[in-house]
């Protein structure tokens, strides 16, 4: 069994920054991919950033503002979010794919508002 615990969401003003963290525990050998998705009210969940064996990928709307990174020793993935915009407001979910099986975090709310 795999557990993902997220932290770091909150309320921030436009132009501000937040850092999300997601720590995995349990049977976590064989990680194929890790990343972050988000879902805004009334919208479909979308991939924000991911790390796979092929490298990193970002949705166009966050390129140059968000950075995904990982600490392999801690089985943790991070999302540094800079220059936040109101349209970044959403619930953010971390995601791990381990030996072909996907696991999701519980979600953390990010609200960008003045």
N, C-alpha and C positions, 0 to 999 in steps of 0.2 A: 504494500500500500504506500502511496505517495501523498504527502501533504505539502501544500504551498501556502505560505503565510506572507501576506503583503503588508506594507506599511508605507507611510510617507504622503498620503493624499491630504487634501485640505482646501482652504479658501485662499486665493492669492489674487492680487490686483493684476490687471493687464500689464505686460512687460516684466512680470516677476518670474521667479524660478521655483521649481519643486524638484525633489529627487524621490523617486519611488524605488522601493526595494522589494524583492520577493525571494524568500529563502525556502528551499526544498529540503524535505527530510523523508526518511523511509527508504524504500528500495529504489535508489536513484542511479544505479550504474547503467551506462549505455544511453546517455542523453543524445538525442538526434538533433534537437532544436530547442530554443528557448526564446521567449519574446513577450511582447506586450500588445494587447488589443484594447479597444475602447468601444463603448456604446453610449451614445447620447440619446436622450429621450426621443422616441419616435423614429429612431434610425437603426439600421442594422449594425451589428458588431463589425468593426473593421480592424485589420492588422495595422498597428502603428509602427512597430519595429521588431525585427527578429534576428537571431544569430543562428546560423546553420553551418554545416561543414563547408558550404560554399561562400560564406562570408556574412555580411550584415545587409539588411534591407530595411528601407523606410518608406512609409507612405509619402507621397509627394508633399503633402501639406505640412509635414514636420521637418523635412530635410533642411539642414542648416541650423535648426533650433533644438532638436532632441538628439540625445546620444545614448545608445544602448551599450552596456558593458556587463561583464560578468567576473565573478571571483570563483574560479573552479574549485578551489580548496574549501570554500564555504558553501558551494552549491547555491549561489545567489546570483540573481540577475538584477541589474539596476536600469533605471531610465531617468537620465538627467534631462529635465525639461526647462529650457530657457525661453525668454521672449514670449511668454505665454499669452494667448489670445482668448477672448471669450468663446470662440468656436472650438477651443480645446476642452471645454467643459464636458465631462462625461464620467462614467464609471470606467475605471481602468482595471483590466484583468491581466494577470501574468499567465503564461502558458509554457508548459514543458512538454515535449514529446520524448518519451523514453521507450526505447525499443518498439517504436511504432504506435504507442498508446499515448493519447493526449490527456493532460491533466490541467485543471484550471484553478487559479486562486479564487478567493471569495469576492474579490473586487474592492476597489478603494475609490471613493469619490474625489474628483478633482473639479473644483469650481473656480473659474476665472471671472472675476467681477469687481467693479469699482464700488 
